[in-house]
Amino acid sequence: MVGRFDTRLTEVKSLRPISKRFSWALIVVLCGSILLAPAKSSAIELGLTPKNVYGLWININKALLARAERDLRNPETLRQLSTLPPRQFSGMRPGDVFNKASAFWVDLSAAFDLVALPPTPSWIDAYAQLIETGTETTSGTTPSQVFLLSSKILNAMVKDYVTATGGRLPISGFYVDHALSGKVPSDVFGMVDLAQRRLDLIKTGLRAKPAGGNG
């Protein structure tokens, strides 16, 4: 019995470096059925950072442009969307990014009738304990919470894209692992803001699109 316990303990220890190295990529997959609970008094920290969240919002913006190319045909509108630059912000915290992303999701889901995000399963709290850099919960919103919410938004957009295209077009471009460094919450906030401004342009283009014509 002791030998079996020692073997299992060794196996668990050997998993820690793997979990630490690939935790953010694994969570992208897990987010197919995960969303952070709203209670900020027991925020979860999985060792993720703003650079991970920033990369997700690059992908979300790419998915938004793909949606525009599918729904709109006006070259000027598409040009504006593709060349729109992110604005610079300062002093933003993860909670500000979380609230901005939540508002974006409400607007996006209403505009395109996307399905509601599923609730968080209870085991997500225990999953945090597997990450060596995130063994304790913290107060306030964390980058990991923003990452999980952002992953849910991206997955919902990709699911809608697959449905609309009949699964005929590749989706790997929406899940690119961007090699980034030096990002802070204000940078991420700028990317969420960029997505919101692009969404506003898309909605304007859809309203201006004549029935049965090109937008």
N, CA, C and O of each residue as an XYZ file, in Angstrom:
860
protein
N       0.837     -1.201      0.000
C       0.000      0.000      0.000
C       0.869      1.248      0.000
O       0.585      2.207     -0.717
N       1.937      1.237      0.810
C       2.830      2.384      0.873
C       3.510      2.592     -0.461
O       3.659      3.722     -0.927
N       3.929      1.481     -1.082
C       4.589      1.579     -2.379
C       3.681      2.173     -3.427
O       4.111      2.990     -4.240
N       2.415      1.762     -3.410
C       1.461      2.293     -4.385
C       1.264      3.794     -4.176
O       1.193      4.550     -5.145
N       1.176      4.226     -2.924
C       1.001      5.640     -2.627
C       2.210      6.430     -3.101
O       2.052      7.501     -3.687
N       3.428      5.916     -2.856
C       4.637      6.603     -3.281
C       4.657      6.758     -4.792
O       5.047      7.808     -5.305
N       4.237      5.715     -5.513
C       4.224      5.778     -6.973
C       3.276      6.849     -7.461
O       3.608      7.615     -8.366
N       2.081      6.909     -6.859
C       1.104      7.913     -7.279
C       1.591      9.316     -6.967
O       1.368     10.243     -7.745
N       2.251      9.472     -5.839
C       2.758     10.782     -5.463
C       3.816     11.238     -6.462
O       3.857     12.409     -6.842
N       4.669     10.309     -6.883
C       5.697     10.630     -7.871
C       5.065     11.051     -9.189
O       5.536     11.984     -9.840
N       3.987     10.355     -9.587
C       3.313     10.680    -10.837
C       2.699     12.074    -10.776
O       2.759     12.828    -11.747
N       2.102     12.418     -9.620
C       1.495     13.733     -9.466
C       2.554     14.818     -9.548
O       2.345     15.845    -10.194
N       3.704     14.594     -8.888
C       4.770     15.584     -8.922
C       5.295     15.775    -10.333
O       5.643     16.887    -10.730
N       5.352     14.694    -11.084
C       5.882     14.786    -12.437
C       4.954     15.569    -13.356
O       5.386     16.056    -14.401
N       3.678     15.699    -12.977
C       2.723     16.432    -13.805
C       2.816     17.928    -13.605
O       2.360     18.687    -14.460
N       3.385     18.369    -12.513
C       3.359     19.792    -12.205
C       4.046     20.666    -13.246
O       3.468     21.675    -13.649
N       5.254     20.328    -13.703
C       5.870     21.173    -14.725
C       5.047     21.213    -15.994
O       4.980     22.253    -16.649
N       4.412     20.094    -16.360
C       3.591     20.059    -17.572
C       2.391     20.971    -17.403
O       2.049     21.731    -18.309
N       1.740     20.894    -16.221
C       0.584     21.738    -15.984
C       0.975     23.205    -16.024
O       0.238     24.035    -16.554
N       2.128     23.521    -15.469
C       2.566     24.911    -15.410
C       2.867     25.445    -16.796
O       2.575     26.603    -17.093
N       3.455     24.606    -17.657
C       3.873     25.040    -18.978
C       2.702     25.170    -19.923
O       2.668     26.083    -20.748
N       1.721     24.251    -19.815
C       0.643     24.219    -20.789
C      -0.715     24.611    -20.200
O      -1.749     24.388    -20.829
N      -0.717     25.190    -19.002
C      -1.988     25.456    -18.333
C      -2.906     26.332    -19.157
O      -4.099     26.048    -19.257
N      -2.367     27.415    -19.762
C      -3.250     28.325    -20.495
C      -3.832     27.665    -21.727
O      -4.996     27.897    -22.056
N      -3.041     26.838    -22.423
C      -3.546     26.179    -23.623
C      -4.602     25.143    -23.262
O      -5.595     24.984    -23.972
N      -4.382     24.441    -22.158
C      -5.341     23.444    -21.711
C      -6.674     24.095    -21.370
O      -7.739     23.549    -21.658
N      -6.600     25.271    -20.753
C      -7.826     25.928    -20.325
C      -8.642     26.403    -21.519
O      -9.865     26.494    -21.418
N      -8.005     26.710    -22.649
C      -8.764     27.074    -23.842
C      -9.709     25.945    -24.206
O     -10.856     26.187    -24.583
N      -9.230     24.703    -24.094
C     -10.072     23.550    -24.385
C     -11.111     23.368    -23.290
O     -12.283     23.121    -23.571
N     -10.676     23.491    -22.048
C     -11.611     23.320    -20.939
C     -12.730     24.336    -20.991
O     -13.838     24.076    -20.523
N     -12.439     25.499    -21.562
C     -13.441     26.554    -21.592
C     -14.598     26.234    -22.506
O     -15.548     27.012    -22.588
N     -14.546     25.115    -23.192
C     -15.709     24.684    -23.947
C     -16.866     24.381    -23.013
O     -18.016     24.315    -23.446
N     -16.559     24.192    -21.694
C     -17.633     23.935    -20.735
C     -17.411     24.661    -19.418
O     -17.915     24.225    -18.383
N     -16.650     25.782    -19.439
C     -16.313     26.486    -18.208
C     -16.616     27.969    -18.337
O     -16.376     28.571    -19.383
N     -17.144     28.556    -17.271
C     -17.214     30.003    -17.154
C     -17.051     30.346    -15.684
O     -17.629     29.688    -14.820
N     -16.268     31.370    -15.401
C     -15.999     31.734    -14.023
C     -17.258     32.126    -13.284
O     -18.114     32.828    -13.822
N     -17.367     31.672    -12.053
C     -18.461     32.123    -11.200
C     -18.293     33.607    -10.939
O     -17.163     34.087    -10.847
N     -19.393     34.353    -10.815
C     -19.290     35.800    -10.691
C     -18.795     36.291     -9.349
O     -18.411     37.455     -9.230
N     -18.791     35.444     -8.333
C     -18.403     35.895     -7.000
C     -16.936     36.297     -6.975
O     -16.060     35.459     -7.192
N     -16.658     37.575     -6.710
C     -15.288     38.060     -6.716
C     -14.595     37.835     -5.379
O     -13.385     38.030     -5.275
N     -15.336     37.429     -4.362
C     -14.721     37.204     -3.057
C     -13.907     35.924     -3.045
O     -13.109     35.707     -2.133
N     -14.096     35.072     -4.047
C     -13.340     33.819     -4.124
C     -12.815     33.651     -5.545
O     -13.091     32.656     -6.216
N     -12.053     34.648     -5.986
C     -11.548     34.646     -7.354
C     -10.513     33.551     -7.524
O      -9.781     33.221     -6.591
N     -10.458     32.996     -8.717
C      -9.549     31.896     -9.003
C      -8.330     32.406     -9.737
O      -8.454     33.203    -10.666
N      -7.155     31.960     -9.335
C      -5.930     32.310    -10.026
C      -5.259     31.034    -10.508
O      -4.873     30.186     -9.703
N      -5.121     30.899    -11.820
C      -4.536     29.711    -12.427
C      -3.156     29.979    -12.994
O      -2.646     29.179    -13.778
N      -2.549     31.081    -12.615
C      -1.212     31.377    -13.092
C      -1.179     32.017    -14.464
O      -0.112     32.104    -15.071
N      -2.323     32.470    -14.973
C      -2.377     33.124    -16.275
C      -2.091     34.614    -16.118
O      -2.259     35.176    -15.036
N      -1.658     35.247    -17.204
C      -1.258     36.644    -17.152
C      -1.946     37.434    -18.259
O      -2.554     36.841    -19.151
N      -1.861     38.767    -18.215
C      -2.478     39.578    -19.279
C      -2.005     39.221    -20.684
O      -2.766     39.382    -21.638
N      -0.777     38.743    -20.841
C      -0.316     38.398    -22.186
C      -1.131     37.238    -22.764
O      -1.385     37.199    -23.968
N      -1.539     36.298    -21.915
C      -2.386     35.194    -22.376
C      -3.750     35.714    -22.818
O      -4.281     35.290    -23.844
N      -4.311     36.636    -22.038
C      -5.619     37.191    -22.367
C      -5.526     38.050    -23.632
O      -6.431     38.020    -24.466
N      -4.458     38.800    -23.775
C      -4.262     39.654    -24.949
C      -4.277     38.811    -26.224
O      -4.893     39.189    -27.221
N      -3.591     37.663    -26.181
C      -3.575     36.783    -27.342
C      -4.957     36.290    -27.711
O      -5.279     36.153    -28.891
N      -5.778     36.021    -26.703
C      -7.151     35.598    -26.972
C      -7.938     36.681    -27.692
O      -8.724     36.389    -28.593
N      -7.727     37.913    -27.300
C      -8.482     39.001    -27.924
C      -7.985     39.338    -29.317
O      -8.729     39.910    -30.114
N      -6.745     38.995    -29.627
C      -6.314     39.049    -31.030
C      -7.158     38.075    -31.834
O      -7.635     38.405    -32.920
N      -7.341     36.872    -31.298
C      -8.138     35.847    -31.983
C      -9.613     36.218    -32.054
O     -10.271     35.953    -33.061
N     -10.134     36.823    -31.000
C     -11.536     37.245    -31.000
C     -11.764     38.312    -32.064
O     -12.766     38.281    -32.777
N     -10.837     39.249    -32.166
C     -10.955     40.271    -33.207
C     -10.883     39.651    -34.596
O     -11.574     40.092    -35.514
N     -10.051     38.635    -34.748
C      -9.960     37.950    -36.040
C     -11.280     37.253    -36.375
O     -11.736     37.290    -37.518
N     -11.888     36.622    -35.374
C     -13.179     35.964    -35.591
C     -14.262     36.982    -35.918
O     -15.164     36.703    -36.708
N     -14.175     38.153    -35.316
C     -15.149     39.204    -35.591
C     -15.020     39.698    -37.033
O     -16.024     39.953    -37.698
N     -13.785     39.832    -37.512
C     -13.567     40.242    -38.899
C     -14.080     39.178    -39.868
O     -14.617     39.499    -40.928
N     -13.908     37.916    -39.495
C     -14.421     36.830    -40.339
C     -15.945     36.899    -40.414
O     -16.537     36.641    -41.462
N     -16.564     37.243    -39.307
C     -18.024     37.405    -39.289
C     -18.433     38.551    -40.212
O     -19.410     38.434    -40.951
N     -17.690     39.658    -40.171
C     -17.999     40.812    -41.012
C     -17.852     40.471    -42.490
O     -18.683     40.870    -43.307
N     -16.803     39.739    -42.833
C     -16.591     39.358    -44.231
C     -17.704     38.448    -44.736
O     -18.000     38.418    -45.930
N     -18.315     37.711    -43.820
C     -19.401     36.819    -44.191
C     -20.717     37.577    -44.370
O     -21.516     37.245    -45.246
N     -20.936     38.594    -43.538
C     -22.227     39.279    -43.517
C     -22.262     40.552    -44.353
O     -23.325     40.964    -44.816
N     -21.111     41.171    -44.547
C     -21.067     42.462    -45.239
C     -20.306     42.329    -46.559
O     -19.443     41.466    -46.719
N     -20.653     43.210    -47.496
C     -19.956     43.211    -48.784
C     -19.463     44.604    -49.154
O     -18.836     44.785    -50.198
N     -19.740     45.575    -48.314
C     -19.319     46.942    -48.595
C     -17.812     47.063    -48.398
O     -17.339     46.935    -47.268
N     -17.043     47.304    -49.454
C     -15.581     47.355    -49.342
C     -15.085     48.415    -48.364
O     -14.100     48.198    -47.658
N     -15.760     49.554    -48.320
C     -15.325     50.630    -47.429
C     -15.528     50.238    -45.969
O     -14.668     50.504    -45.129
N     -16.653     49.613    -45.667
C     -16.898     49.164    -44.296
C     -15.876     48.114    -43.882
O     -15.353     48.155    -42.768
N     -15.594     47.184    -44.768
C     -14.614     46.144    -44.474
C     -13.218     46.732    -44.309
O     -12.439     46.261    -43.481
N     -12.901     47.757    -45.093
C     -11.600     48.410    -44.963
C     -11.488     49.095    -43.601
O     -10.464     48.987    -42.926
N     -12.540     49.794    -43.209
C     -12.544     50.464    -41.909
C     -12.357     49.451    -40.779
O     -11.608     49.692    -39.832
N     -13.036     48.334    -40.890
C     -12.942     47.307    -39.859
C     -11.533     46.748    -39.749
O     -11.014     46.581    -38.645
N     -10.919     46.464    -40.869
C      -9.602     45.824    -40.872
C      -8.483     46.769    -40.453
O      -7.464     46.326    -39.922
N      -8.664     48.069    -40.688
C      -7.598     49.030    -40.384
C      -7.817     49.768    -39.070
O      -6.979     50.579    -38.675
N      -8.925     49.504    -38.387
C      -9.213     50.186    -37.132
C      -8.148     49.839    -36.089
O      -7.958     48.662    -35.783
N      -7.452     50.833    -35.537
C      -6.387     50.538    -34.570
C      -6.914     50.503    -33.135
O      -7.927     51.136    -32.837
N      -6.253     49.786    -32.259
C      -6.653     49.815    -30.846
C      -6.292     51.151    -30.214
O      -5.301     51.779    -30.586
N      -7.093     51.570    -29.271
C      -6.813     52.810    -28.544
C      -5.962     52.491    -27.316
O      -5.962     51.364    -26.822
N      -5.251     53.482    -26.842
C      -4.377     53.319    -25.696
C      -5.117     53.675    -24.409
O      -5.801     54.696    -24.338
N      -4.973     52.822    -23.395
C      -5.567     53.064    -22.090
C      -4.495     52.893    -21.017
O      -3.453     52.287    -21.264
N      -4.753     53.425    -19.839
C      -3.823     53.266    -18.724
C      -4.607     53.113    -17.427
O      -5.755     53.541    -17.316
N      -3.963     52.498    -16.463
C      -4.559     52.363    -15.139
C      -5.667     51.330    -15.021
O      -6.356     51.284    -14.003
N      -5.853     50.499    -16.044
C      -6.911     49.502    -15.992
C      -6.488     48.288    -15.160
O      -5.313     47.923    -15.125
N      -7.456     47.678    -14.500
C      -7.220     46.484    -13.708
C      -7.989     45.313    -14.316
O      -8.869     45.517    -15.153
N      -7.662     44.090    -13.901
C      -8.384     42.931    -14.446
C      -9.899     43.052    -14.331
O     -10.625     42.613    -15.223
N     -10.380     43.646    -13.237
C     -11.817     43.817    -13.072
C     -12.417     44.712    -14.147
O     -13.535     44.475    -14.604
N     -11.677     45.741    -14.551
C     -12.150     46.622    -15.615
C     -12.251     45.858    -16.935
O     -13.207     46.029    -17.692
N     -11.250     45.014    -17.199
C     -11.251     44.221    -18.422
C     -12.399     43.212    -18.394
O     -13.086     43.014    -19.396
N     -12.599     42.584    -17.250
C     -13.674     41.607    -17.105
C     -15.028     42.253    -17.388
O     -15.849     41.694    -18.116
N     -15.254     43.429    -16.811
C     -16.536     44.115    -17.016
C     -16.704     44.535    -18.473
O     -17.801     44.441    -19.023
N     -15.629     44.994    -19.097
C     -15.688     45.391    -20.510
C     -15.977     44.180    -21.393
O     -16.779     44.264    -22.323
N     -15.326     43.061    -21.102
C     -15.553     41.836    -21.871
C     -16.973     41.313    -21.668
O     -17.600     40.824    -22.608
N     -17.476     41.419    -20.440
C     -18.852     40.975    -20.157
C     -19.858     41.803    -20.940
O     -20.815     41.262    -21.494
N     -19.644     43.123    -20.987
C     -20.538     43.998    -21.744
C     -20.465     43.698    -23.236
O     -21.473     43.736    -23.941
N     -19.250     43.399    -23.708
C     -19.088     43.042    -25.124
C     -19.876     41.777    -25.444
O     -20.540     41.691    -26.478
N     -19.797     40.799    -24.548
C     -20.518     39.542    -24.782
C     -22.029     39.780    -24.845
O     -22.705     39.215    -25.705
N     -22.559     40.603    -23.953
C     -23.991     40.892    -23.960
C     -24.387     41.519    -25.297
O     -25.398     41.139    -25.888
N     -23.601     42.465    -25.767
C     -23.888     43.138    -27.033
C     -23.741     42.175    -28.212
O     -24.579     42.151    -29.114
N     -22.677     41.392    -28.195
C     -22.408     40.446    -29.281
C     -23.496     39.378    -29.379
O     -24.001     39.097    -30.466
N     -23.851     38.793    -28.252
C     -24.835     37.711    -28.256
C     -26.210     38.215    -28.680
O     -26.970     37.492    -29.325
N     -26.529     39.458    -28.316
C     -27.809     40.034    -28.727
C     -27.818     40.331    -30.224
O     -28.831     40.140    -30.897
N     -26.680     40.801    -30.739
C     -26.596     41.170    -32.157
C     -26.674     39.953    -33.066
O     -27.283     40.014    -34.134
N     -26.064     38.848    -32.651
C     -25.969     37.679    -33.519
C     -26.691     36.450    -32.973
O     -26.547     35.345    -33.497
N     -27.475     36.662    -31.903
C     -28.288     35.581    -31.338
C     -27.429     34.369    -30.981
O     -27.756     33.237    -31.336
N     -26.334     34.621    -30.281
C     -25.450     33.537    -29.858
C     -26.004     32.871    -28.607
O     -26.734     33.488    -27.830
N     -25.648     31.609    -28.424
C     -26.155     30.858    -27.278
C     -25.517     31.361    -25.994
O     -24.395     31.866    -25.999
N     -26.245     31.216    -24.896
C     -25.752     31.659    -23.595
C     -24.547     30.832    -23.167
O     -24.425     29.658    -23.514
N     -23.665     31.465    -22.409
C     -22.495     30.763    -21.901
C     -22.906     29.837    -20.768
O     -23.656     30.248    -19.883
N     -22.429     28.591    -20.774
C     -22.806     27.649    -19.708
C     -22.156     28.008    -18.382
O     -21.141     28.703    -18.362
N     -22.727     27.545    -17.272
C     -22.166     27.851    -15.957
C     -20.885     27.082    -15.687
O     -20.527     26.157    -16.415
N     -20.210     27.482    -14.634
C     -18.962     26.832    -14.239
C     -19.236     25.557    -13.455
O     -19.997     25.588    -12.488
N     -18.633     24.429    -13.847
C     -18.752     23.236    -13.017
C     -17.971     23.418    -11.720
O     -17.000     24.174    -11.678
N     -18.387     22.737    -10.679
C     -17.786     22.951     -9.365
C     -16.318     22.553     -9.306
O     -15.573     23.055     -8.465
N     -15.890     21.642    -10.203
C     -14.510     21.166    -10.092
C     -13.488     22.183    -10.569
O     -12.290     21.946    -10.416
N     -13.913     23.319    -11.146
C     -12.928     24.305    -11.580
C     -12.154     24.860    -10.401
O     -10.980     25.207    -10.533
N     -12.812     24.949     -9.232
C     -12.102     25.414     -8.039
C     -10.973     24.465     -7.673
O      -9.874     24.896     -7.323
N     -11.253     23.166     -7.756
C     -10.224     22.186     -7.429
C      -9.114     22.181     -8.489
O      -7.954     21.914     -8.175
N      -9.470     22.472     -9.732
C      -8.466     22.469    -10.802
C      -7.370     23.493    -10.529
O      -6.215     23.289    -10.902
N      -7.733     24.588     -9.880
C      -6.741     25.620     -9.583
C      -5.607     25.079     -8.737
O      -4.479     25.566     -8.817
N      -5.901     24.076     -7.929
C      -4.884     23.519     -7.048
C      -3.818     22.727     -7.821
O      -2.748     22.453     -7.278
N      -4.092     22.361     -9.064
C      -3.106     21.626     -9.855
C      -2.008     22.528    -10.389
O      -0.939     22.045    -10.764
N      -2.251     23.816    -10.428
C      -1.287     24.753    -10.980
C      -0.385     25.248     -9.863
O      -0.852     25.846     -8.893
N       0.893     24.999    -10.002
C       1.837     25.301     -8.934
C       1.859     26.788     -8.594
O       2.080     27.154     -7.440
N       1.633     27.650     -9.586
C       1.668     29.083     -9.344
C       0.322     29.638     -8.920
O       0.189     30.846     -8.729
N      -0.677     28.783     -8.770
C      -1.997     29.291     -8.409
C      -2.691     28.413     -7.397
O      -3.849     28.042     -7.587
N      -1.999     28.072     -6.320
C      -2.555     27.137     -5.353
C      -3.515     27.803     -4.384
O      -4.166     27.114     -3.598
N      -3.621     29.124     -4.419
C      -4.525     29.797     -3.500
C      -5.438     30.737     -4.270
O      -5.041     31.333     -5.271
N      -6.674     30.859     -3.783
C      -7.580     31.817     -4.384
C      -7.240     33.205     -3.864
O      -6.672     33.345     -2.781
N      -7.581     34.221     -4.626
C      -7.280     35.591     -4.235
C      -8.549     36.408     -4.296
O      -9.522     36.017     -4.941
N      -8.537     37.545     -3.623
C      -9.692     38.435     -3.668
C      -9.594     39.310     -4.905
O      -8.499     39.626     -5.370
N     -10.744     39.699     -5.432
C     -10.765     40.526     -6.620
C     -10.668     39.705     -7.887
O     -10.377     38.510     -7.846
N     -10.913     40.354     -9.016
C     -10.847     39.689    -10.311
C      -9.404     39.454    -10.713
O      -8.555     40.329    -10.540
N      -9.124     38.281    -11.247
C      -7.770     37.932    -11.665
C      -7.693     37.800    -13.182
O      -8.722     37.631    -13.837
N      -6.471     37.874    -13.759
C      -6.316     37.636    -15.194
C      -6.875     36.281    -15.628
O      -7.361     36.142    -16.750
N      -6.808     35.285    -14.747
C      -7.329     33.964    -15.099
C      -8.839     34.008    -15.316
O      -9.355     33.340    -16.212
N      -9.542     34.779    -14.511
C     -10.983     34.919    -14.700
C     -11.293     35.578    -16.043
O     -12.208     35.168    -16.756
N     -10.510     36.606    -16.371
C     -10.708     37.287    -17.648
C     -10.391     36.336    -18.797
O     -11.071     36.348    -19.823
N      -9.360     35.513    -18.626
C      -8.983     34.546    -19.652
C     -10.107     33.551    -19.898
O     -10.438     33.261    -21.048
N     -10.685     33.037    -18.847
C     -11.741     32.042    -18.989
C     -12.984     32.628    -19.659
O     -13.575     32.001    -20.537
N     -13.375     33.826    -19.242
C     -14.515     34.482    -19.879
C     -14.221     34.744    -21.356
O     -15.076     34.518    -22.213
N     -13.015     35.217    -21.649
C     -12.633     35.511    -23.034
C     -12.618     34.241    -23.871
O     -13.005     34.265    -25.039
N     -12.182     33.148    -23.294
C     -12.183     31.871    -24.006
C     -13.601     31.450    -24.351
O     -13.857     30.941    -25.443
N     -14.518     31.661    -23.421
C     -15.910     31.327    -23.678
C     -16.462     32.150    -24.834
O     -17.180     31.631    -25.689
N     -16.125     33.428    -24.856
C     -16.588     34.297    -25.932
C     -16.036     33.821    -27.269
O     -16.771     33.737    -28.253
N     -14.745     33.510    -27.306
C     -14.129     33.041    -28.547
C     -14.768     31.741    -29.010
O     -15.084     31.593    -30.191
N     -14.958     30.810    -28.107
C     -15.547     29.524    -28.486
C     -16.972     29.683    -29.013
O     -17.368     28.989    -29.950
N     -17.740     30.588    -28.420
C     -19.104     30.833    -28.889
C     -19.085     31.416    -30.297
O     -19.915     31.060    -31.134
N     -18.136     32.311    -30.556
C     -18.021     32.916    -31.885
C     -17.608     31.880    -32.926
O     -18.128     31.867    -34.042
N     -16.673     31.017    -32.554
C     -16.210     29.994    -33.491
C     -17.312     28.979    -33.766
O     -17.467     28.523    -34.899
N     -18.072     28.626    -32.743
C     -19.186     27.699    -32.935
C     -20.186     28.279    -33.923
O     -20.688     27.572    -34.797
N     -20.473     29.571    -33.780
C     -21.389     30.238    -34.706
C     -20.804     30.249    -36.119
O     -21.532     30.076    -37.096
N     -19.493     30.453    -36.223
C     -18.820     30.474    -37.524
C     -18.894     29.108    -38.205
O     -19.159     29.017    -39.403
N     -18.662     28.062    -37.440
C     -18.721     26.702    -37.985
C     -20.138     26.391    -38.476
O     -20.320     25.807    -39.545
N     -21.126     26.784    -37.689
C     -22.516     26.542    -38.089
C     -22.856     27.293    -39.377
O     -23.481     26.744    -40.284
N     -22.431     28.561    -39.440
C     -22.767     29.385    -40.601
C     -22.065     28.917    -41.872
O     -22.613     29.038    -42.968
N     -20.855     28.384    -41.726
C     -20.089     27.953    -42.904
C     -20.250     26.468    -43.189
O     -19.643     25.942    -44.122
N     -21.064     25.791    -42.390
C     -21.257     24.365    -42.588
C     -20.008     23.552    -42.319
O     -19.875     22.424    -42.795
N     -19.091     24.129    -41.554
C     -17.854     23.419    -41.227
C     -16.913     23.254    -42.413
O     -16.004     22.424    -42.372
N     -17.122     24.031    -43.463
C     -16.298     23.890    -44.671
C     -15.006     24.687    -44.610
O     -14.090     24.441    -45.395
N     -14.922     25.635    -43.694
C     -13.744     26.488    -43.618
C     -12.948     26.184    -42.345
O     -13.539     25.831    -41.325
N     -11.619     26.315    -42.388
C     -10.794     26.008    -41.216
C     -11.000     27.028    -40.101
O     -11.344     28.183    -40.352
N     -10.785     26.586    -38.875
C     -10.937     27.471    -37.721
C      -9.644     27.588    -36.918
O      -9.611     28.263    -35.889
N      -8.587     26.939    -37.382
C      -7.327     26.961    -36.626
C      -6.780     28.371    -36.469
O      -6.076     28.657    -35.501
N      -7.096     29.255    -37.410
C      -6.616     30.626    -37.315
C      -7.187     31.396    -36.152
O      -6.655     32.440    -35.773
N      -8.273     30.893    -35.576
C      -8.883     31.547    -34.421
C      -8.280     31.061    -33.103
O      -8.624     31.573    -32.037
N      -7.398     30.095    -33.170
C      -6.784     29.537    -31.964
C      -5.261     29.588    -32.044
O      -4.577     28.643    -31.651
N      -4.747     30.682    -32.550
C      -3.305     30.861    -32.673
C      -2.706     31.170    -31.305
O      -3.251     31.974    -30.548
N      -1.594     30.535    -30.998
C      -0.873     30.796    -29.755
C       0.126     31.922    -30.036
O       1.187     31.686    -30.614
N      -0.217     33.132    -29.628
C       0.626     34.287    -29.912
C       1.763     34.397    -28.888
O       1.520     34.344    -27.682
N       2.969     34.546    -29.355
C       4.129     34.708    -28.474
C       4.227     36.177    -28.082
O       4.699     37.003    -28.863
N       3.787     36.496    -26.887
C       3.723     37.883    -26.442
C       4.437     38.048    -25.109
O       4.672     37.076    -24.393
N       4.772     39.273    -24.791
C       5.365     39.568    -23.484
C       5.095     41.032    -23.153
O       4.783     41.840    -24.028
N       5.222     41.348    -21.882
C       5.108     42.735    -21.458
C       3.720     43.344    -21.533
O       3.592     44.568    -21.567
N       2.675     42.524    -21.561
C       1.324     43.055    -21.634
C       0.752     43.280    -20.234
O       1.028     42.528    -19.299
N      -0.047     44.333    -20.119
C      -0.700     44.680    -18.851
C      -2.207     44.773    -19.096
O      -2.636     44.817    -20.249
N      -3.018     44.805    -18.032
C      -4.464     44.863    -18.217
C      -4.939     45.997    -19.131
O      -5.916     45.827    -19.860
N      -4.271     47.134    -19.101
C      -4.682     48.245    -19.966
C      -4.548     47.880    -21.442
O      -5.355     48.313    -22.264
N      -3.527     47.080    -21.784
C      -3.366     46.630    -23.168
C      -4.529     45.727    -23.575
O      -5.073     45.851    -24.673
N      -4.897     44.825    -22.679
C      -6.021     43.922    -22.959
C      -7.315     44.720    -23.096
O      -8.129     44.454    -23.980
N      -7.494     45.695    -22.219
C      -8.696     46.538    -22.280
C      -8.806     47.192    -23.656
O      -9.898     47.301    -24.212
N      -7.660     47.630    -24.204
C      -7.653     48.235    -25.526
C      -8.112     47.283    -26.607
O      -8.778     47.697    -27.557
N      -7.762     45.996    -26.477
C      -8.182     45.006    -27.472
C      -9.670     44.682    -27.352
O     -10.342     44.447    -28.357
N     -10.184     44.669    -26.115
C     -11.620     44.465    -25.921
C     -12.381     45.668    -26.491
O     -13.411     45.516    -27.148
N     -11.859     46.845    -26.228
C     -12.460     48.065    -26.763
C     -12.447     48.046    -28.295
O     -13.411     48.478    -28.928
N     -11.367     47.551    -28.888
C     -11.285     47.439    -30.347
C     -12.368     46.509    -30.878
O     -13.015     46.811    -31.880
N     -12.562     45.383    -30.210
C     -13.614     44.450    -30.625
C     -14.988     45.098    -30.529
O     -15.832     44.901    -31.402
N     -15.217     45.876    -29.463
C     -16.505     46.542    -29.302
C     -16.736     47.563    -30.414
O     -17.835     47.646    -30.961
N     -15.713     48.335    -30.747
C     -15.844     49.330    -31.811
C     -16.071     48.659    -33.160
O     -16.833     49.162    -33.986
N     -15.419     47.538    -33.383
C     -15.649     46.799    -34.619
C     -17.070     46.243    -34.662
O     -17.726     46.272    -35.703
N     -17.535     45.739    -33.528
C     -18.906     45.231    -33.471
C     -19.903     46.344    -33.775
O     -20.885     46.121    -34.482
N     -19.657     47.536    -33.247
C     -20.541     48.664    -33.515
C     -20.581     48.985    -35.008
O     -21.645     49.278    -35.553
N     -19.417     48.930    -35.672
C     -19.366     49.176    -37.114
C     -20.114     48.100    -37.894
O     -20.806     48.389    -38.870
N     -19.965     46.869    -37.452
C     -20.660     45.766    -38.122
C     -22.170     45.939    -38.001
O     -22.896     45.763    -38.980
N     -22.640     46.280    -36.814
C     -24.080     46.470    -36.615
C     -24.598     47.625    -37.463
O     -25.697     47.550    -38.012
N     -23.809     48.692    -37.572
C     -24.199     49.816    -38.412
C     -24.278     49.387    -39.875
O     -25.197     49.774    -40.597
N     -23.294     48.574    -40.307
C     -23.291     48.088    -41.668
C     -24.466     47.178    -41.965
O     -25.020     47.207    -43.064
N     -24.847     46.370    -40.988
C     -25.989     45.469    -41.173
C     -27.292     46.256    -41.267
O     -28.181     45.903    -42.042
N     -27.404     47.323    -40.476
C     -28.629     48.131    -40.537
C     -28.733     48.872    -41.869
O     -29.831     49.115    -42.370
N     -27.565     49.232    -42.443
C     -27.563     49.966    -43.707
C     -27.679     49.038    -44.913
O     -27.872     49.497    -46.039
N     -27.563     47.753    -44.679
C     -27.592     46.792    -45.770
C     -29.014     46.670    -46.307
O     -29.929     46.333    -45.556
N     -29.215     46.944    -47.620
C     -30.571     46.834    -48.189
C     -31.048     45.398    -48.222
O     -30.251     44.473    -48.376
N     -32.335     45.215    -48.080
C     -32.901     43.856    -48.101
C     -32.552     43.166    -49.414
O     -32.852     43.674    -50.494
N     -31.920     42.011    -49.309
C     -31.546     41.253    -50.487
C     -30.362     41.800    -51.233
O     -30.015     41.303    -52.305
N     -29.708     42.864    -50.658
C     -28.559     43.462    -51.341
C     -27.287     43.270    -50.579
O     -27.248     42.503    -49.617
N     -26.239     43.950    -50.987
C     -24.941     43.850    -50.358
C     -24.782     44.942    -49.315
O     -25.256     46.066    -49.484
N     -24.081     44.572    -48.196
C     -23.873     45.560    -47.153
C     -22.617     46.357    -47.359
O     -22.305     47.235    -46.555
